[in-house]
Amino acid sequence: MPSKPPRCPLCGQPRVDEFKPFCSRGCRDRDLLNWFGEDYRVPADQAPDGTADTDRFDEG
């Protein structure tokens, strides 16, 4: 049984090698704009006051 061709992660159309892993320049650019607009986020551990552990210079 043949496997399905890879699909664009944004719209589901068949992937094009030139824009891999996307199907077109438009989907590639939309994905980049999502990163710039902070629609995608990487989880980080933060203290309740909003600072990261490496920002605390007052401790030891």
C-alpha positions as CSV (number, residue, x, y, z in Angstrom):
1,M,0.0,0.0,0.0
2,P,1.6,3.3,-1.0
3,S,2.1,5.9,1.6
4,K,0.3,9.3,1.4
5,P,2.5,12.2,0.1
6,P,3.5,14.7,2.8
7,R,1.1,17.6,3.3
8,C,1.5,21.3,4.1
9,P,1.2,21.8,7.9
10,L,-0.9,25.0,7.4
11,C,-3.4,24.1,4.7
12,G,-3.1,20.4,4.0
13,Q,-2.3,20.7,0.3
14,P,0.5,18.4,-1.1
15,R,4.0,19.6,-0.2
16,V,6.2,21.2,-2.9
17,D,10.0,20.5,-2.6
18,E,10.9,24.1,-3.3
19,F,8.9,25.3,-0.3
20,K,9.3,22.3,1.9
21,P,7.6,21.6,4.3
22,F,5.0,23.9,2.8
23,C,3.0,23.8,-0.4
24,S,3.6,27.4,-1.6
25,R,5.5,30.6,-0.8
26,G,2.2,32.0,0.7
27,C,2.0,29.2,3.3
28,R,5.7,29.6,4.0
29,D,5.4,33.3,4.5
30,R,2.2,32.9,6.7
31,D,4.1,30.6,9.0
32,L,7.0,33.1,9.3
33,L,4.5,35.8,10.1
34,N,3.0,33.6,12.8
35,W,6.5,33.4,14.4
36,F,7.0,37.2,14.1
37,G,3.6,37.9,15.5
38,E,4.3,35.6,18.5
39,D,1.4,33.3,17.6
40,Y,3.8,30.4,18.2
41,R,5.4,30.2,21.7
42,V,8.0,28.1,23.4
43,P,7.0,27.3,27.0
44,A,9.4,28.6,29.6
45,D,9.5,28.3,33.4
46,Q,9.0,31.7,35.0
47,A,8.7,32.9,38.5
48,P,5.4,34.5,39.6
49,D,7.0,37.9,39.2
50,G,7.6,37.3,35.5
51,T,11.4,37.0,35.7
52,A,13.4,33.9,34.6
53,D,15.7,32.1,37.0
54,T,18.8,33.5,35.2
55,D,17.5,37.1,35.8
56,R,17.9,36.8,39.6
57,F,21.2,38.4,40.5
58,D,20.3,39.1,44.1
59,E,20.6,35.4,45.1
60,G,23.9,33.8,45.9
